[in-house]
């Protein structure tokens, strides 16, 4: 065999080994992605089960929700009931859509009997009724009792794709509780509870805001994703096996 042929054979052998190593690395990565999706599936199913358990529980007094938050930092979707009076001048407008219509969720400070406040998502109003003067019936005065779901605050903007809030325009794209409270015109030194409350579907006078707008829809596609990654791993294993078999036969 000539020197050139030997050199070519060695180069070809190195290329085959490199292709094999890269194929095995890709196979391991695909298996890892599939396993990760299985773990995500288990996490998501547990989360869905937890939320289902919470939303169907009986409403608890606000004091119990406060104690729960102090202990765990998590009151998301726990039904709670609170009594107080709304400070309508401080309502904050959170851009949202509801049943295909653009508008705002109305977050209004509720003054409790002890002087503290909690921000209540009273529900949805369409864009053309953003101005509270156009929905005076819904600006209820005096003491009210609100039943709803407690919601955790957000520590930061959930995504870089979400626009920045514009508090000077009373326009919010993510629930920044601290800024909402700070721009609501509350009395100096006012204490605001560290979570929100989403009001239930109990109708407001005049029909606005429309309550019960909490979205509980957690997509769970992790099984399909896992099957996709495992399927690709299986296909790659088949390709590698066939390639090795043909290479061995050619060498024989």
N, C-alpha and C positions, 0 to 999 in steps of 0.2 A: 504494500500500500504506500502511495506517495506521501511525502510530508504534507502537501497541501490537503490531501484527503483526510489524513489524520487530524490536522488542525481543524478542518471543517467538521469532522465528526465530534471532536471535543467541544467545539462551539455549539454544535447542535445539541449535544448532551447537556451542556450548561443551560441552554435555553429551555430545554424540557424540564430540568429540575427547577429552574426559576418559575416557569409557568405552573408547575405542580405546587410549589411553596405558596405562590400568590393565590392559587385556587383554594388551597387549604386554609389560608388566612381568611379569604372571603367566606368560605364555608363556616368557619368559627364565628365570624362577625354576624353572619345571617342567623346562626343559631342563637347568638347572644341577643340580637334584636327580637327574635321570636320569644325568647324567655323573658326579656324585659316587658314585652307586651302582655304576657301571661301574668306577670306580677302586677302590672297596671290594671289588668282585668280584675284581679282579686281585690285590689285597692278600691277600684271604682264600684264594684258590687257591694263592698262593705260600706262605702260612702252613701250609696243610694239607699241601702237598707237603713242606715242611721237616719237619713233625712226623712224617709217614710215613717219611721218610728216617731220622730219628733213632731212632724206636722200634724199627726193624728192624735197627739196627746192633748189633754185638757189644758186650756189656758191657765197659766200660773200667775200669781201676783207679781208685780214688778219687783218687789223686794227679793223674791226668789231668783228672778232672772239676774238681778244685780249680784247676788251672792254667787250664782253659777259663773258669771263672768269673772268675778274676783278670784274664784278658785281655779278656773280652767282657761279663761280667755276666749272661750268659745260658746256663744249662745245662738249660733246661726240656725234659723228655722224653728226655734223653740217658741210655741205659742205663749203669748203674755197679754196681760191686760193692764191698762194704765189710765188714771184719771187726772185731769188737769184742764187748763184753759189755753187755747191757741194764741200765739202771738203772730197774727197774720201778716203784720208789717215786715216780719223777718223771713217770710217764705223764700226758699231757695229753689231755683229752677234747674232741673236735671234733664238734659236732652234725652229723649227716648222715643220709641215707637210702640204703639199699642194697637193690635188688630189691624196692622197695615197702615196706620195713620201716624204721621209725625207730630210730635208735641213735646210735652214735658211731664215728668213726675214732680209733684209739688212736695218739697220737704219743708215742713213748718215746725218751728220750735213749740213745744208744749210745756207750759209752766206747771210744775207739780206743786202740791200743797206746801212743801217745804222750801219752795223758792228755786229749786233746781230745774233744769230743762232737759228734755230729750227731743231729738229730731225725729219727726214722724213723717214717713212717706205716705201722704194722704191719698195718693193715686195720680191718675193721668188726666191731663187737660190737653185738648188739641191746640195746635200752634196759634190759631186765631183767637183763642180764649186765654192766652197766657196772662194777659193783664187781669189781675183780680177784680178790677172794677167792672169787668164784663161778666162776672159770675158772683155777684154779691150774695146770693142765697147760700152759697157754699161756705161763706166766711162766717161760720157759726161762732156766736159769742157765748161767754159763760162756761161753766164747767161741763166737760164732756168725758165720756169713757170710751176709750179706743181699745178694741181687741185686734191683735195682729201677730205678726211673726217678728221676733227679734232678729237683727242682722248684724253680723260682725263688721267692724270698720275695716277699711283697707289701709295697709301700712304704706303703700305707694301706688303710683299709677300702674294699672295692671299690664299695660303693653305700650311699647313705643308707638304703636299704630293709633293709640287713643289720643285725640287732640288734648292740648293743655287746657285746663280750666280757665275761664275768664271771669273771675269773681267780681271785677269792677262792673261787668255787664250782667251780673247775676246769671251766669251761664256756666253750667258744670257738665263735664263729659265723663267724669269718674267721681266716685263718692269720697271726696276728701272731707271727712267729718270735721277736722280742726278748722279748715278754712270756711266751710259752710257755717260753722258756729261763730267764728270770729267776724264774719261779714253780715250776720243776721241782726245786728243792732241790739244785742242783748245787754242787759245792765252790766256795768263794770263789775268784774269779779264773779260773774255768773258761772255756776258750775253746770257743765253739760255732761250727761251720762255718756260713757264711752262706746255706746252702740246705738244703732238705729232701730226703729220699729216700722215695719211695713203694715199699714192698716189693712184690715180684711175687707170683704165685699159689702159690708153694711153701707147702704146708700147714704150719700150726703145730701142735704137739702139742695134742691135744684138739679141734682144728678151729677154734680161736679165738685171735686175731682172724683174720678171713677176709681174706687178702691179695689183691693184684691189683685194687684198687678205683679205680685212676686212671681218671678219666673223660676220654676222648678223643672228644669229639663236638662238633664245631664246626659249628653250623648255617650254611648258605650259601644264603641266599635273596636275595642281592643282584641276581641276574639278573631275578628276578620283580619286585623293587622297581624296578629300572631300567626294565623294560618298562611297569610301571604309570605311572611318571612320564612317560616318553616318550609313552605312549598318551594320557594326559591332555593333554599338550602338543599332540599331534596333533588331539585332539578340540576343544581350545580354538582352534587355528588354523582348523579347519573352521567353527566357530561365528563367529569373527571375519570370516572370508572371506565367509560367507553374509550376515552383517549388513552388511558394507561393500557388497556387491553390491546388496542390497535398498535400502540408503540411496542409492546412486548412481542406481539406476533411479527411485527416488522423486524425486530431485532433477531428473532429466531430464524 
